Amino acid sequence: MPEPAPGTAELHAAAPTPPAAPLPPGPAAPTGRTATAPEGMVALPSGRFMMGSNAHYPEEAPARLVAVPAFAIDRHQVTNTQFAEFVAATATSPSPSAR
């Protein structure tokens, strides 16, 4: 293989990761539940997804099947001003991570 030109990098594909051991059954997905979505929001159905990884960083382990209930989410990003207006209108305290 020829040497790469000066100032360039040679890229190599990562070796394939061996398949992970089968996971134990996770929680059952909530069934028949759909969120209702107010205007400007999108309803997302309940379902399951694989969260985490056994192949990368220790804090991501263990990979596990997680059930998520149906929920609604805004179609567009919420600005800090909109969030502050929501907090004021609903007398809600923001979580510590939102402060």
N, C-alpha and C positions, 0 to 999 in steps of 0.2 A: 504494500500500500504506500503511495507517495506521501511525503511529508506535507503537512498543511502549510499554506502560505504564511509568511510572517504577519503577525497581527491578527491571525484567525485562530479559532479554537476547533479542535476535532471533537465531534460529538459521538457518543456511543450509546446504544440503547441499553437500558437496565436489564439485568437478568430477570426472567420471569419469576414471580413469587410462587412458591408451591401452594397448592390449595390448602385452605385452612381446614382443620378438623370440623366435622359436622357440628352445628350448634344444637343445643337442646331446644325443644319447642318453647317458643316465647308466649307471651300473653295473647289471648284471642283478640282479634280485632273487633272493636265495637261494630255491631251490625245494624243495618237499617237506620243509621243516624246520619242526618244531613243538617248542617247548620243553616239557619235562615240568615240572609245577608241584607242589612239595611242598604239604602241607596249609597252608591259609591264604594261598596264593599263586594267581595267575591266569597261565596260559600265554598268551602273545601270539605269533602267527605272524610269520614273517619278511615283509618287504614293503619298499616304497619310498615315499618322501615327498619333497616339494619343500621344501628347506631354504633359508632366506635370502630376500632380496628385492632386486630391482634398482630398486624404486620408492621406497624410504624412506631409511634411514640407510646411509651408505657402508660401515659395518662389517658390515652384513647381506649385502652383495653378495659374490660373485655368487649369484643364485638357482641352485640346482643340485639334481639328483636324487640322493638318497642312499639306499643300500641298508642296511637294518637287519636283522641276524640275529634269529632267534626268541629270546625271552627270557621269564623269569618275573618277576613283580613282586608285592610284597605287596598284599593286598586293602585293607589299612588303613595309615595312616601309621605310621612307625617312630619311637618316641620316642628322645631322646638316651640315656636309660637302657638301652633295648633295644639300641641300637647299641653302647654301651659293653660290655654283656654279650656281644654277638656278637664284638666285637674281643677281649675277654678269653678267650672260649671257643675261638676259632679261632687265636689268636696272630697275628692280622692287624694290620698297621699301617694306620691310617686314612690316606687321601690327605691331602696338605697342605691341600686346600680344606675338608676335614671337621674340621680342628683348630680 
